[in-house]
Amino acid sequence: LIAAYKAGNLDTIGGVDPENAQMLAESGGHVLSAPLPRVFGLFFNQSQAKVFADASVRKAVSLAINKDTIVENVLKSYGETVAGPIPGSSALSNGTTTVAGTANAEQAKTVLEKAGWKLGDDGVYFKKLDKKDKGSTRLSFEIATNDTPELTEATNLMVSDLRAAGIEA
């Protein structure tokens, strides 16, 4: 599609990924974008990782991930960070859904430590979650996603941010 457009065989094209849209814009193409109801999110499955039952863990994960970097590097700025299901740019938004997307590993660590999590020698937090635990639980979980370049790159960025906050993913 891109090759046909560059060769002059097409006047317009649609559905271009962010990387190609950026390349087309840089080469003089006129790129129009429209917000679409597509959400990329990290969803917490408490039945698979009991660490998510702890609200401090959910908050620390949110604080640790640099959402702005994902939008800038993965989506080439064709997106926005949100705190709810309606983007701030939508006419339906009340203006409260857009959030600052910068990471704050130190603030995430503070949240965890106030909730009783201890930093292990390996740099990952641990805690005895309940009296039934025979030992301590590592602050560790798996991220499952489709194997597309954008999702793989976003996942790698999240894993790096989480590791900086003492969370293993």
Secondary structure, DSSP 8 states (H G I E B T S, - for coil): -HHHHHTTS-S------HHHHHHHHHTT--------S--------TTT-GGGGSHHHHHHHHHHS-HHHIIIIISTT-S--BSSSS-TTSTT--S-SB------HHHHHHHHHHTT-EE-TTS-EEE--STT-SS-EESB--------HHHHHHHHHHHHHHHHTT-B-
